[in-house]
Amino acid sequence: MKAMIFAAGLGTRLKPITDTLPKALVPIDGITLLEHVILKLKNSGFDEIILNVHHFPDQIINFLHQKKSFGIRIAISDERAMLLDTGGGIKKASRFFDDNEPFLVHNVDILSNIDLMALYSNHIINNALATLVVSERTTHRYLLFDSAKKLQGWQNIKTSETKPVQLKDTSCFEKLAFSGIQVLSPAVFDKMKTFPDKFSIIDFYLSNLHEPIYGYCPDNYKMMDVGKLDTLQEAEKFSRAI
């Protein structure tokens, strides 16, 4: 099975560490974020992985060489010239997903206890275009779902901005936060052809609300976004507990 890891980010919230180190190589309990995610994917049956690089890319490539790619196939999607955002990053990596099978996408800075195979199976059962792992985590930006967990929109509760803009009453929808883990069907690539090189995957989903795009919120789900300096110590405790 195939997967993609988003590892190209600048990691600005982790400065000054990321002034000399890519976010993917920030250590958590002695193990880099990238290794945490790769091992979780590998142990779940994903044996072909592509990851995008931009910030200190050679450090990441050298790290993978040192680890002998963890005994699986790991490819690089080079975004040194320009960060392509989440949607653009997936679109650029499309050549890697040539088996016409669903694939998983995982942010490098997310730690969780999710059963990735259960997620993948749920995606197939629902015949979804995309399945997004979501939770009731507190944030400013929420995805809006109906009672069947089908995506209906997006809302920033701090600014009251909603998408699509004609969505006036959001009280009937469940507000859930995206967790940076998702499964996509290869059909997304045809739909991305009209999109520019750089775009957000969330904006892509909001442009395809007529398609089966579902939220997935497993029981007893625990996750942590390791995005800020003050989360690193807590992340070490979290990584030992999951």
C-alpha positions as CSV (number, residue, x, y, z in Angstrom):
1,M,0.0,0.0,0.0
2,K,1.1,3.5,-0.7
3,A,1.2,6.7,1.4
4,M,2.5,10.3,1.3
5,I,4.0,12.2,4.2
6,F,3.9,16.0,4.2
7,A,7.4,16.9,5.3
8,A,8.1,20.1,3.3
9,G,6.9,22.7,5.8
10,L,9.0,25.5,7.2
11,G,8.2,24.7,10.8
12,T,8.0,28.4,11.7
13,R,6.2,27.7,14.9
14,L,9.1,25.6,16.0
15,K,11.7,28.3,15.6
16,P,14.6,28.6,16.6
17,I,15.0,24.8,16.3
18,T,13.9,24.9,12.6
19,D,16.4,27.7,11.8
20,T,18.9,24.8,11.3
21,L,16.8,21.7,11.2
22,P,13.7,20.7,9.1
23,K,10.6,20.1,11.2
24,A,10.5,16.5,10.1
25,L,13.8,15.8,11.9
26,V,12.8,17.4,15.2
27,P,13.3,14.7,17.8
28,I,10.5,13.5,20.1
29,D,11.8,11.2,22.9
30,G,14.9,10.6,20.9
31,I,13.1,9.7,17.6
32,T,12.5,12.2,14.8
33,L,8.9,13.1,13.9
34,L,9.6,11.6,10.5
35,E,10.7,8.3,11.9
36,H,7.6,8.2,14.2
37,V,5.3,8.5,11.2
38,I,7.3,6.2,8.9
39,L,7.3,3.4,11.4
40,K,3.6,3.9,12.1
41,L,2.9,3.6,8.4
42,K,5.2,0.7,7.9
43,N,3.8,-1.2,10.9
44,S,0.3,-0.7,9.4
45,G,1.2,-2.3,6.1
46,F,2.2,0.8,4.0
47,D,5.4,-0.2,2.3
48,E,5.7,2.5,-0.4
49,I,5.9,6.1,0.8
50,I,6.6,9.4,-0.9
51,L,7.4,12.5,1.1
52,N,7.7,16.1,-0.1
53,V,10.8,18.2,0.8
54,H,11.6,21.9,0.7
55,H,13.1,23.2,4.0
56,F,16.7,21.7,4.5
57,P,15.8,18.9,2.0
58,D,19.3,17.4,2.0
59,Q,19.1,16.7,5.7
60,I,16.0,14.7,5.2
61,I,17.4,12.8,2.2
62,N,20.6,12.0,4.1
63,F,18.6,10.8,7.1
64,L,16.7,8.4,4.9
65,H,20.0,7.1,3.5
66,Q,21.4,6.6,7.0
67,K,18.2,4.6,7.9
68,K,18.4,2.7,4.6
69,S,14.8,3.9,3.9
70,F,13.6,1.7,6.9
71,G,13.6,-1.3,4.6
72,I,10.8,-0.1,2.4
73,R,10.5,2.0,-0.8
74,I,10.7,5.7,0.0
75,A,10.6,8.3,-2.8
76,I,11.1,12.1,-2.7
77,S,8.8,14.8,-4.2
78,D,11.1,17.8,-4.6
79,E,9.4,21.1,-3.8
80,R,12.7,23.1,-3.3
81,A,11.7,25.6,-6.0
82,M,8.3,26.4,-4.3
83,L,6.1,25.1,-1.6
84,L,3.0,23.8,-3.2
85,D,0.6,23.7,-0.2
86,T,-1.2,20.5,0.6
87,G,-3.3,20.1,-2.6
88,G,-0.4,21.0,-4.9
89,G,1.9,18.7,-3.0
90,I,-0.5,15.7,-3.6
91,K,-1.0,16.7,-7.3
92,K,2.8,16.9,-7.9
93,A,3.2,13.4,-6.3
94,S,0.5,11.9,-8.6
95,R,3.1,9.9,-10.6
96,F,3.9,7.9,-7.5
97,F,0.3,6.7,-7.2
98,D,0.1,4.7,-10.4
99,D,-1.6,1.5,-9.1
100,N,-5.2,3.0,-9.1
101,E,-5.6,2.2,-5.4
102,P,-6.5,4.6,-2.5
103,F,-3.6,6.1,-0.7
104,L,-3.0,7.6,2.7
105,V,-1.6,11.1,3.4
106,H,-0.1,11.9,6.8
107,N,1.3,15.2,8.2
108,V,4.7,14.7,9.6
109,D,4.0,16.6,12.8
110,I,1.0,14.5,13.9
111,L,1.2,11.8,16.6
112,S,-1.8,9.7,17.2
113,N,-3.2,6.3,18.3
114,I,-5.3,5.9,15.2
115,D,-5.6,2.4,13.6
116,L,-4.6,3.3,10.0
117,M,-5.9,0.0,8.6
118,A,-9.3,0.6,10.1
119,L,-9.3,4.1,8.5
120,Y,-8.3,2.7,5.1
121,S,-11.0,0.0,5.3
122,N,-13.6,2.6,6.2
123,H,-12.6,4.6,3.2
124,I,-13.1,1.6,0.9
125,I,-16.4,0.5,2.4
126,N,-17.8,4.0,1.9
127,N,-16.5,4.2,-1.7
128,A,-15.4,7.7,-0.8
129,L,-13.4,10.3,-2.8
130,A,-11.7,11.2,0.5
131,T,-11.9,10.2,4.1
132,L,-10.6,12.8,6.6
133,V,-9.7,12.0,10.2
134,V,-11.4,14.5,12.4
135,S,-11.9,15.1,16.1
136,E,-13.6,17.4,18.6
137,R,-10.4,19.3,19.2
138,T,-10.7,23.0,20.0
139,T,-9.6,25.2,17.1
140,H,-10.7,28.3,15.2
141,R,-11.3,26.4,11.9
142,Y,-13.8,23.6,11.6
143,L,-15.0,21.3,8.9
144,L,-18.8,21.0,8.8
145,F,-20.5,17.6,8.5
146,D,-24.0,16.4,8.3
147,S,-25.4,13.5,10.3
148,A,-23.9,11.0,7.9
149,K,-20.4,12.6,8.4
150,K,-20.5,13.9,4.8
151,L,-18.6,17.1,4.4
152,Q,-20.8,20.1,3.8
153,G,-18.5,23.1,4.4
154,W,-15.9,24.9,6.5
155,Q,-16.1,27.7,9.1
156,N,-13.7,30.0,10.9
157,I,-15.5,30.7,14.2
158,K,-13.1,33.5,15.0
159,T,-13.8,35.5,11.9
160,S,-17.3,34.0,11.1
161,E,-16.0,33.2,7.5
162,T,-17.8,30.2,6.0
163,K,-17.2,28.2,2.8
164,P,-19.1,27.9,0.6
165,V,-20.1,31.5,1.1
166,Q,-23.8,30.8,0.6
167,L,-23.8,28.6,3.6
168,K,-25.6,30.9,6.1
169,D,-26.9,28.7,8.8
170,T,-24.3,26.2,10.1
171,S,-26.1,25.3,13.4
172,C,-27.4,22.0,11.9
173,F,-23.8,20.7,11.2
174,E,-21.3,19.0,13.4
175,K,-18.1,21.0,13.7
176,L,-15.0,18.9,13.8
177,A,-11.3,19.7,13.4
178,F,-9.2,18.1,10.7
179,S,-6.4,16.0,12.1
180,G,-3.9,16.0,9.2
181,I,-4.5,12.3,8.3
182,Q,-6.6,11.3,5.3
183,V,-7.2,8.7,2.7
184,L,-7.8,9.7,-0.9
185,S,-9.0,7.8,-4.0
186,P,-7.0,8.1,-7.2
187,A,-10.0,9.8,-8.8
188,V,-8.8,13.0,-7.1
189,F,-6.1,13.4,-9.7
190,D,-8.5,13.9,-12.6
191,K,-10.4,16.5,-10.6
192,M,-7.2,18.3,-9.8
193,K,-6.3,18.9,-13.4
194,T,-8.1,22.3,-13.4
195,F,-6.3,23.4,-10.3
196,P,-3.1,25.4,-10.3
197,D,0.2,24.0,-9.1
198,K,-0.2,25.4,-5.6
199,F,-3.5,25.0,-3.7
200,S,-5.0,23.8,-0.4
201,I,-6.4,20.3,-0.3
202,I,-9.2,21.7,1.9
203,D,-10.2,24.2,-0.8
204,F,-10.2,21.3,-3.2
205,Y,-12.6,19.4,-1.1
206,L,-14.8,22.4,-0.6
207,S,-15.0,22.7,-4.4
208,N,-16.2,19.1,-4.6
209,L,-18.8,18.9,-1.9
210,H,-21.1,17.0,-4.3
211,E,-18.6,14.1,-4.1
212,P,-18.5,11.5,-1.2
213,I,-16.1,13.2,1.2
214,Y,-16.5,11.9,4.7
215,G,-15.2,12.6,8.2
216,Y,-13.8,9.7,10.3
217,C,-13.7,10.0,14.0
218,P,-12.7,6.7,15.7
219,D,-13.6,5.9,19.3
220,N,-11.0,6.8,21.9
221,Y,-9.1,8.7,19.3
222,K,-6.1,10.6,20.7
223,M,-3.8,12.9,18.6
224,M,-1.3,15.6,19.1
225,D,-0.1,18.3,16.7
226,V,3.6,18.8,17.4
227,G,3.7,22.3,16.0
228,K,4.9,24.6,18.7
229,L,7.9,24.7,21.0
230,D,5.7,24.4,24.1
231,T,4.3,21.1,22.9
232,L,7.6,19.3,22.6
233,Q,7.8,18.1,26.2
234,E,4.1,17.1,26.2
235,A,4.7,15.3,22.9
236,E,7.4,13.1,24.5
237,K,4.9,11.9,27.2
238,F,2.2,11.4,24.5
239,S,4.5,9.3,22.3
240,R,5.2,7.0,25.1
241,A,1.6,6.6,26.0
242,I,0.2,5.7,22.5
